[in-house]
Amino acid sequence: MRLASRFGLTHSIRQERPLTNDELVKVVPSVFSEEKHNSRSDRYTYIPTITLLDKLREEGFQPFFACQSRVRDEDKRGHTKHMVRLRR
């Protein structure tokens, strides 16, 4: 699948029903990262994606597609670029 933004090679999951957190954590672990990567400055404000996703679920939006770019450095796997598509 070719994505609209530049993700290159990705790990992805797509379902016709809402994705669960268990499904997401297997494919896009960076969604669940609780802290910013240590390469970010002190001025960088980190907002965990899962916090946003939980709030959007409360408003009726559900994830049906998610992807995460591949990494060469496994240390960055939990902080790599990711995308979640939602439906209402």
Phi, psi and omega in degrees: 000136178261127183266157181293327178260171185273093176252345182062225178283133184224161164262133182216161176218139179219137176220159174276349177249165179299140178280143177270164176297325178298320178292318181295317185295333179287327187255322182233070183297338181294340176299331186260007179297132183265344183228157174289156176293148184294351178279351180278149181284169178294335180285342181288124177262119183264130174239114181300136179300322182296328176297314178296316181298317178299318179294320178292325175299320178299332180269004175100002178270139181231140178283135176234349178214141176210145176214159180216137179290154178280155181234149174274325182261109183301338177298335182262001184302323180279002183227018184275167182299136180214163180217138177234127177257138186240155172231157177255000000 
